[in-house]
Each structure stands twice: as C-alpha cells, then as structure tokens.
Amino acid sequence: MKQTSLKKNAFYNMLRGLMNIIFPIISFPYASRILMPEGLGKVNFANSVIEYFVLFALLGIKAYASRECARVRDDREKLSRLAKEILIINAVSTVISYILLFFALVFIPKFAEYRILLIVCSTKILFSTIGMDWLYTANEEYRYITMRSVFFQFLSLVFLFTFVKAPDDYVFYAGMGVFSSVGSNFCNLIYSRRFINIFTKSPLNLKRHFKPVLTFFGTTLAGKLHSALDAVMLGFLLSSTSVGYYSAASKISLLVRQLIQAICQSLMPRSSYYLETGEIEKFNKMVYKAADVVFFFSVPAAFGLYFLCKPLIIIFSGDQYLPALSAMKIIVPTVIICSFNSFLNNLILIPNRKEKIFLIAQCIAAGLNIVLNAVFIPLLGVFGAALATLLVEAATVIVSLSACLDYFKTRDIYIAFLQALTGAVIMFAGIFFMFSSLANPFLQTVFSIFTGGLIYAVVMLIFKNQTALMILNIFKKKVKK
C-alpha cells in the first residue's frame, strides 16, 4: 500500500482537531446561554454516564486494532480476517453493554430524572461499534476521516440552531451530538468495503485477541474513570449546575488538548509499521520530531489559555459561568501534561507493545482520582474537581515517563522543551503589558492570540526550532505554487 506523507497525516488530523475547536466555538456559546448551567449540566452528566457503556462496548479495542491492522494493512486477506474477528468481539460486548444499561436505568434511582437523555445518548453505543474508526486510522485515511467529520459537524450545527431554542430543549442538544457521531460511523461502515471483505469466509481465531484486548480495555476503563469521573461525581455529590460550571472550566482546555493529541494519534500507526518492518532509525527520528511538535504547540497554548481564562469564559459561556474561573486556571497546565502523555503512549509505549505500562499508569490515576474527588469536591466544589484532575494527570505522566527514559538520553528533546518554554514566557510578557488597555473580551482574545502567536513564531525561528522551520518551509512552498 502506498504510504501517505506523515506531514499530510498530521495536517489532516490537526485540521480535524481544529474543526473540533471551531465548531464548539460556534455551538457551545449558543448552547450554554440557551440551556443555562443546569440544562448544560444535565446533558454533560448523561454523556459522561453513557461514555462508560460505550467504553464497555468498544473494550478499548480502538488502539489495539489500529496497531494490529497497521501491521497487516498491506495484506487485504489478513486485514479482512482481523477486522472480522474484532467486529465479532465488539458485537458481543455491545449487546452486553445494552443489557447493563437497561438494569442501570431500572435500578439506579439517580438515573430516573435523566432517563430520556440517557436513552437518546445510548445510540452512541451501537454506532461507535460499527464505525470501525480503527480501520481508517490503521490505513492512515485521515483525509477521509477529516472530510466526513466536518460534513456531519456542519449538519449538527444546523440541527442545533433549528431545534434548540429554550432551556427545556436540552434533549435536542444531546441529540445533536449523537447525530454527528451516528452519521459519521454509518458512512464508515459503507466505506469499509474499500479495505476489507468481512463477508468472505475465512478461519477465525478470536482467542488470540482476548489477552491484549482485556489489557487495552483495562487501560481505557481506568483512563475514562479519571477523565469522565469528575462530571459524574459532581452530579452525584453536588448538582447539575456544578457540572455545568465544571464543563465551562474544562471545555476550552480539553479542545486544545485534543488538537495536539490528534497529531500524536495520527503517528501511532506509522510508528507500529516502522517497528514491524525493523526501520528503527526512522522510528527514532519520528519520535524526536513528534516531541518537538508537541512542545511547540502545547506550551504556548497553556500559557495563552491561562492568560485568557476570563475573556474566554465570557465569550464561550457568558458572565453566569464566571464562578468557574478559578477551576479553569487550575486545569490549564493539563494542556502540556496530557499532550506529553499522549506522545509517550501513542509514539512509544503502544507501538512497542508496552500497553501494560499504560494500564498501570491509568489504574493508578483512576484510583487516585476517586480518592481525590471524594475528598476535594465536598470541600472545594468545582475547584476541587479541577485540582483533582491536575494532580491525577501529573501522576499519570510520571508513571508513563518512567518506562520511556531510554528515549530521553538525547539532548534534542530537552532543547525542544526549553525553546518552547522560553518562547512562551517571552510571548506572555509581550502581551501582558498591552492586554490591560483593552476592555472588550473579544478584542482581548483576538489581539492576544494574534500578537502572542506572532511573537512566539519569531522567537522560535530565531532559535531555529525544527517545527517552526518545517512550518515556514511548508508555507514557502505553498506561496511559490
């Protein structure tokens, strides 16, 4: 199979991540103002609950299947057999997931007031299974994934502005999110015939997947416990309004993190492919370049978000969400921490089949998150949930890093981080003295992003940073064309 350019893969995945930021920029301010903290909190609580059932249905197979399919993607017969085996396992787990959801709706009193919302959101369970995102990731079909995603996001916006008009329309808002994923995944099912023949008769060996699948499932479950548990525990221990405030505090940093993590995820199949074919030098070179890219974007993003916390909350959510300001500030460092952790997992641990280390890190994080949330939320409310998130993410990256130290013997990674840190500090200082002269939150945000980005770019070019030079070269080529 002809390999696509890594730059193009990263570009399309970053473009998709960028669209995942732009569309919420349009939809979230509208929805948060219409639904208010209580309605927004109900939807986020329901989505957080359903995430666990989706998680069980998928069994953490996405990362495992992406890696294994990438190793055999040049052989259509082997790829088809592998895909069929994974789909059968997923089909069984999906049925069990729906059975568990039925019992939860019947026997958990808290779910009674969210029953309709939970049922609407539960369609994600089925369509997440048949979507087979892992097949397209393995084949590096990032252009298709991006175009498909943007199309259905646009339709979701039409759905939002048509049906969400009042605070009681929160069910329609939940349906908007479901529609986006359902449509995309249905297209995946049809388009999959380009790569596999799932109806061709072939001997199956399901047993070979059980052990690694369970390892990935444990990893994903533990990861979801510490990523979605905050909203769930806030809903149980406090109120839907608290969940709404927390959503406002975490939403923006989460979107930025996803943008950077998308780059790392796009490189994982190629990393696995290089290791399978014994191209170690190419693998190592890609690891060091990826580290530079992660630091180049995540460090200034964290500094910028911290600086713009207040205007961003006002723009995205409105003045009524300002109680979330302190929580947002404490969450901002996770942009760097989570981006770096994604680099460690997707570029080093998973391609090297060291997912057990990843599992250990996530289990520690899950246990720590339960304890910290149980202590901090009753004492500190929304800020306590945010503080727990920061401490848990820091613990996770320390565990993962301890297993990757062999890749940090070169000075290149440390230089990349110091360059990004220095550039971000200079950027921060450059916009700090001019920021106070602007009173309008929108102007503050636009001015700071434009001016700060320009200052950061100049500093990184002076340092001759690899990523900055790469972007400059790409821009020059586009201009010449």
N, C-alpha and C positions, 0 to 999 in steps of 0.2 A: 504494500500500500504506500502511495506517495505521501511523504510526511509534509505537513503544513509547517510554515515558519513559526518558530516559537514566539517571535515578535508579534505575528498576526494573532496567534492564540491568546497571548497576553492582552493584546489590544482589544480583541472581541470580548474577552472575559471582563476586562476593565470597563469597556463600553457598556456591557450588560450591568455591571455594578454601578456605573454612573447613572444609567437609566433607573436603576433601583433606588437611586437617591433623588433623581429629578421628579419621578412620579409621586413619591411621598411628599416632596416639597409642594406639589400641587394638591395632592389629596389630603394629606394629614392636617394642614391648617384648616381646610374646609370642614373636614370631619370632626376635628376636635372642637371647633366653635359651634357646630350644629349639635353634636351629641353631648357636649359638656363632659367634665371629668367622669361622671357616673356612667353615662352610656358608653363612653370610650373604654372605661374600666371593665364593664361587663363583657364587651367583645374581646378584649385582651385576655381576660380571665378564661373565657370559653376557649379561645385559641390556644392558650397555654395548656389547658387540660387535654384538648384533642391532640396536641403535639405528642403526648405520651402514647396515645393509641396509634398514631401514625408511626411513631418510633418503633413500637412493637411489631406493627405490620411489616415494616421495612427491615427489621432485625439488624440495622446497621450495615446492610449489605452494600450501600452505595459506594463506600470507599473500597471495600473488599472487591466488589465486582468491577469497579473501574480499574483497579490494579491488575486483576487477573485477566480481564478482557483485553487490556492493553498489551499483555504479554503474548496473546494469541491472535491479535487482530489481523495479522497477515494471512491467516488460515480460516476461510469462511466456514468450513465444516466444524472445526474445533470451536470457533466463536459461537456458532449456532447451537451446538450441543451445550456449551457452557451457559449461554443465555437461557436456554430452555430449563436447565436444571435450577438456575437461580429463580426464574419465574414460578416454577412449581413450588419451591420452598416459600416464596413470597405469598403465593396464593393461599397456602395453608395458614400461614401466620396472619394474613388479612382476615380470614374467616374467624380465627380465634380472637383477634382484636375486636371485631364487631360483637362477638359474644360477651367479652369482658365489658365493653361499653354498655351493652344492654343491662347487665347486672349493676353497673355503676349508676346508671340512670334510675334504676328501681330502688336501690338500697342506700344510696348516699343522699341524705336529706338536703345538703347544701346545693346539690345539682338540680333540685326541683325548680327553683326560680330561673335556672339557666337552660332548662330542658330543650326549648325550641332552638336556642342558639347552638347548643351542643350538637343537636341533630343536623342543623344546617352545616356546621363546620365539619361534621364527621364524614362528609363526602370526600374530603381530602384523603381519607384513609384508603379508599379504593383506588382513586386516580393517582395517588402517589406510587402505588404498587405497579400499575400498568404503564406508568410514564416512562420507566426504564431510562432515567437520566444517565445512569452509569454507562449505558451502551454508547451514548453520544460523547460522554467525557472520555471514554477509552479510545474512541476513534477520532478524538480531537475535533469534533464537529461544532466548534464554538461559534462559527458564523451562523449556522442554522439555529443553534440554541438562542443566540442573541436576537436574531430577527423574529423568531417565534415569540420570545418573551416580550419584546417591545410591542408587537402587534396586540397581544392579549392584555397587556397593561393599558394600552390606549382604550381598548373596549371596556376595560374595568372602570376607567375614568368616566366614560360616557354613562355607564351603569350607575356610578356614584352620584353624578350631578343630576341624573334623571330621577332616582328613587330616594335619595337621602335628603330630606327637606326639613325634618323636625327631630327633636331629641328621641322620640319613640321609634325612629327608623333605624335603630342600631342593628336590627336583624338584617336589613338590606345592606348595611355597611359590611357585616360579616359575609354576606353572600357575594359581595364584590371581590373579596379576597379569594373566596372559593372558586369563583368563575375564572379568575386569572390562571390558577393552577390547573383546574379541570380542563380548560380549553387547550392549554399547552401540552398537558400529558396525553390527551386524546390524539393530538397531532403526532406525538412521539410514537404512539402505538402503530399508526398508519405508516409513518416514515421508516420504521424499523426494518421493513422488508428490503430496504436498500443494502442492509448489512448482514442480515440473518434470515434463515428459513426455519422458523420454530415448528412448523408442521411436518418437516422432514423426519422420517423415522430414523432413530439412532439410539444406540445403547446409552443408558443414563447411569450416572454414578453420583447419587445425591449425598451419600455418606461422606465423601471426601470434603464436602463443604462445611459439615456440621461444626467441627472444631474451630476453624478460623472465623466462621460466621458468628458463633457464640462469643468469641473474643471481641469482634467488632461490635456486636450487639451490646455487650457489657460496657465497652468504651463509649458508644453512642448514648446508652441509657444514663451512664454516670455523667456524661457531658450535658445531657439535657436536664438532668436533675439540678445542675448548678447554673444552667443558662435560663431555664424557664421557671425554676422553683421560686424565685423571688416574687414574681407576679402572683403565683398560686398561693404562697404563704401570706402575702399581703392581703389577698382576697379573703382568706380564712381568718387571719388574726385581726385585721382591721376592717377595710371596706372597699367597695368598688371604686370609690373616689380616690383612695390611696393608690390603687392600681393605676388609675388614670394619671395621677401625678408622676408616678414612677415611669410610666410609659413615655410621658413627655420628657423626663430626665434622661432616659436611656436611648430613646429612638434615634436621635441625631448621631450620637457616637456609634451606635450599632450600624447605622447605614454607612458611615465612613469606614468602619472596620470591615464590613462586608465587601466594600470596594477593593480594599487592599488584599483581603483574604482570597478574593476571586482570582487574583494573579497567581497566588501560590497553588490554588486548586487546579488551575489550568496547566501547571507544570508537572503535576504528580504523575499523569500517565507517561509522559516522556521520560521522567526520572526512572520509572519502573522499566520502561523499554530499554533504556541505556544499560541498566543493571542486568537485565535478562540477556542482552547481546554482548555483555562484557566490555562496554565502552566506558570504562571507569573515568578516564581523563575528561571526557565530555560531561559525565555526571558531576564530577567535582567542580568543573568550570561553571556549570549551570547553577550549582548550589551557591557558589560565591557571588555570582551575578544576582541571583534571586535575593540574597541577603541585602545587597546594596539597594535593590529596588524597594524592598520592604522598609528599610530605614529611611530611604529618600522620601517616601510618601507619608509614613506613619508618624514620624517625629514632628514635622511641621504641622501636620493635621491635628495632633494632640495639643500643641501649643496654641494653634489658632482657635480650636474649639473652646479651650479654657478661657481665652481672651473674649470670645464672642458668646459666652453662655447666655447672658441676659437678653441681648437682642435676638438671638436665635430662638429662645423660648417664646418671646413676644411675637416674633414673625410666624413661627410654626404653630403655636398653640394659643396664644393670647395672654393677656395680663392675668387671667384667672389661674394660670398654671405657674405663676412665679414662685409659689411655695416649693416648687421642685428645683429651684436654682442651686441650692447647696448640694443636693443629691447629684445633679448633673456635673458639677465641678469635681466631685469625688470620683465619678465614673470615667471622666475624660482620659486618665492615664491608661485605661484598658485598651485604648486605641493602639498604643505601642505594644503593650503586653500581649494582647490577643493576636495581633498581626504577626509578631515574632513567634508566638506559639504555633500559629498556622504554618509558618515557614518550617519550623522544626518537624512538625508532624507530616506535612504533605511532601516536603522535599527530602527528608532524611529518614524518619522512623518508618513510615508506611512503605515506601519503596524498598527499604532494606528488610521488610517483614519483621520489624520490631514493634508491631502493634501492641504487644503485651506491655511494653513500657508506657505506651499511650494509655492503655487500660488502667494501669496502676495510677498514673497521674490523674485521670478522670475520676477514679474511685476515691482517691484522697480528696479531690476537690468537692465531690458530691457530699461526702461525709462532713467535711468542714463547712460546706455551705448550709447544710441542715442545722448544724450546731450554731453557727454564727447568726443565721437568720432568726432562729428561735430566741437567741439572746438579744440581738440588736433591734429587731422590729418592734417588740413591745416597749423597748426603752427609747428608741430614736425614730421610730416610724419609717417613713420613706428614706430618710438619710441613712438609717441603719441598714436597710436592704442594699443601698448603693455601696456602703462601706464594706459589707459582707462580700459583694461582688468583686470589689477591688482586691481584697485580701485573698480571695479564692483564686482569682486569675493569676495573681502573683505566685501563689503556691504551685499552681499547675505548671507554669512555665519553668519554675526551678527544677521540678522533677523531670520534665522532658529534656531540659538542657543538660542535666547530669548524664544523660545517656548519649549525648551528641558531642561531647567535648573534643573528640578526635578531629572534628571538622573546624575547631576553633583554635588550631595551632598556628594558623596563618594570620599575619598582621592585617590582611585585607579587610576582614570583617570588622575588626576594631576601628580601623581607619574610616570605614564607611559610616559607622555609627557616630564617631566623633565629628565627622564632616557634617552629617545631618543635624546633630545636636548644636554645633556651633552656628550653622546656618539658621536654625530655628530660633536660637537666642537672639541673634542679630535681627532677624525678621520681627520678633516680638518687640525688641527695643525700638525698632524703626517705626512701627505703627502705634506704639504706646503713647508717644507724645502728641501725635496728631489726632488720635481717636477721640479725646475728650472735647474737641471743638465741634463735633457733630452730635446732634441730639436725636435725630431720627434713626430708629433701629435698623431700618432697611439700608439707609445710606452708610451707617456704621459698618454693617456687614459687607456690603458691596465694596466699599472703599478699603476695608481691611483685607479682604480676600485678594483684590486686585493689586494693591500696593505691597502687601505682605508676600504674595506669590512672586512678584517681580523682584523684590529684594532677595528672597530666598534663591531664586533662579540665578541671579547674578553672583551671589556668594558661592553657590555650588559650582558654577562654571569657572570661577576664579580658582577654586580648589581642584579643578579638573576631575570632578566626580564622574565615575563611569556612566551612571544612569543619566545624569544631566547632559553629558556629551552624546550619549546614544539618542536621547530625545531631540537634541539640537541637530544631529545628523539626519534623523528621520524628517524633521521639519525642513531642512535644506533641500532634501531630495524631493519633497512634495512641492516646494516652491519652484524648483527647476522644471518640474513636469508641467 
